[in-house]
Amino acid sequence: MENIYKQDLERFSTKYIINGAGCHVWKGYLDKDGYGTFLFKRKQRKAHRVAVFFDRGDIPRNLVVDHVCKVRNCVNPEHLRVVTVRENSLQNSNSIGAINSKRTHCKNGHTFDKIYGTKKKQRYCSICENEKSKRLQKKWLEEANKIRC
């Protein structure tokens, strides 16, 4: 590490405490989302990103830092990994996308056996899809019969 960052690193190391799980819990200012912030290179930055910078160097622009421990104010470099936004939202996450990607069956217990769409590749159950189509066709037929021209 360059000498230019030595004072910043010393100041950074006074801002956290180590808990029983090995997390370096940030005791400085937390933003509205619960992430620590740290003044570094004349800007307020996310403390976990600064921790990764001190440990591994620059973080590529298209990547984000993921908390493997799921503790937002943890700055332990061993608990942080650099990943893509997609990896961060699908792995080690409680997001809707992550939850849905782990599902293998529809709400009625049928396995997802069909895929539609070219980009998102959404999965669905052909049994429920066929039942839905029949229901809609019946509904539309009834509505059409009610209309008298």
C-alpha positions in Angstrom: 0.0 0.0 0.0 1.3 3.4 -0.9 2.4 5.8 1.9 -0.2 8.2 0.6 -3.0 6.0 2.1 -1.2 5.1 5.3 -3.0 7.8 7.4 -6.3 6.9 5.8 -5.8 3.2 6.7 -4.9 4.1 10.3 -8.0 6.3 10.6 -10.1 3.6 9.0 -8.9 1.0 11.4 -10.2 3.0 14.4 -13.8 3.1 13.0 -14.8 -0.5 13.5 -14.9 -3.2 16.2 -14.7 -6.9 15.8 -17.7 -9.0 17.0 -17.9 -12.7 17.8 -18.8 -13.7 14.3 -15.6 -12.1 12.9 -17.4 -9.1 11.4 -15.6 -5.8 11.5 -18.7 -3.8 12.5 -18.5 -0.2 11.4 -19.1 2.2 14.3 -18.9 5.4 12.3 -21.7 7.0 10.4 -24.2 4.7 8.7 -26.2 5.9 5.7 -30.0 5.4 5.4 -29.5 1.8 4.1 -27.3 0.8 7.0 -23.9 0.9 5.1 -20.9 2.6 6.7 -19.5 5.7 5.1 -15.9 7.0 5.2 -14.2 10.1 3.9 -11.6 8.9 1.5 -9.9 10.8 -1.4 -12.0 13.9 -0.5 -15.3 12.1 -1.0 -17.8 10.2 1.3 -17.5 6.6 0.2 -19.1 3.3 1.3 -16.9 1.9 4.0 -17.0 -1.7 2.7 -15.8 -0.5 -0.7 -12.9 1.3 0.9 -12.1 -1.8 2.9 -11.9 -3.8 -0.3 -9.7 -1.1 -1.9 -7.2 -1.2 1.0 -7.1 -5.0 0.8 -7.2 -5.7 -3.0 -6.9 -2.4 -4.8 -9.3 -0.7 -7.3 -12.7 -2.2 -7.9 -13.7 -2.4 -11.6 -16.5 0.0 -12.5 -19.0 -2.8 -13.5 -18.6 -4.7 -10.3 -20.1 -4.3 -6.8 -19.1 -5.5 -3.3 -21.2 -8.3 -1.8 -21.4 -8.9 2.0 -21.1 -12.7 2.3 -22.0 -12.4 6.0 -25.1 -10.4 5.1 -24.2 -7.7 7.7 -24.4 -4.3 5.9 -22.0 -2.5 8.2 -19.3 -5.2 8.1 -16.0 -4.0 6.6 -14.0 -7.2 7.1 -12.3 -7.9 3.7 -12.7 -11.6 4.3 -16.5 -11.2 4.4 -16.6 -9.1 1.2 -16.4 -10.3 -2.4 -16.4 -8.4 -5.7 -19.1 -9.6 -8.0 -21.4 -8.5 -10.8 -24.8 -6.9 -10.0 -26.5 -10.0 -11.2 -24.5 -12.3 -9.0 -25.1 -10.0 -6.0 -28.8 -10.0 -6.5 -29.2 -13.8 -7.2 -26.7 -15.3 -4.8 -26.6 -14.6 -1.1 -29.6 -12.4 -1.3 -33.2 -12.1 0.0 -34.3 -10.2 -3.1 -37.4 -11.3 -5.0 -35.3 -12.3 -8.0 -33.1 -14.5 -5.9 -36.1 -16.2 -4.2 -37.8 -16.8 -7.5 -34.7 -18.2 -9.2 -34.5 -20.9 -6.5 -38.1 -22.0 -7.0 -38.6 -25.2 -9.1 -42.4 -25.6 -8.8 -45.4 -23.3 -9.3 -47.8 -22.4 -6.5 -49.8 -25.5 -7.3 -46.9 -27.9 -7.0 -46.2 -28.5 -10.7 -42.6 -28.3 -11.9 -41.7 -25.4 -14.2 -41.3 -27.2 -17.5 -41.5 -24.4 -20.0 -39.5 -21.2 -20.7 -40.6 -18.1 -22.6 -38.8 -14.9 -23.5 -35.4 -14.5 -25.0 -33.8 -12.2 -22.5 -35.3 -13.0 -19.1 -36.2 -16.6 -19.8 -39.1 -16.8 -17.5 -40.2 -20.2 -16.4 -43.8 -21.5 -16.1 -45.8 -24.6 -15.6 -47.6 -25.8 -18.7 -50.4 -27.4 -16.7 -51.4 -24.1 -15.0 -50.8 -22.2 -18.3 -53.3 -24.5 -20.1 -55.9 -24.1 -17.4 -55.5 -20.3 -17.5 -55.9 -20.3 -21.3 -59.1 -22.4 -21.0 -60.5 -20.1 -18.3 -59.8 -17.0 -20.3 -61.2 -18.4 -23.5 -64.4 -19.3 -21.7 -64.6 -15.8 -20.1 -64.1 -14.1 -23.4 -66.7 -16.3 -25.1 -69.2 -15.4 -22.4 -68.5 -11.7 -22.7 -68.8 -11.9 -26.5 -72.2 -13.6 -26.1 -73.5 -10.8 -23.8 -72.7 -8.2 -26.4 -75.6 -7.8 -28.8 -75.1 -5.6 -31.9 
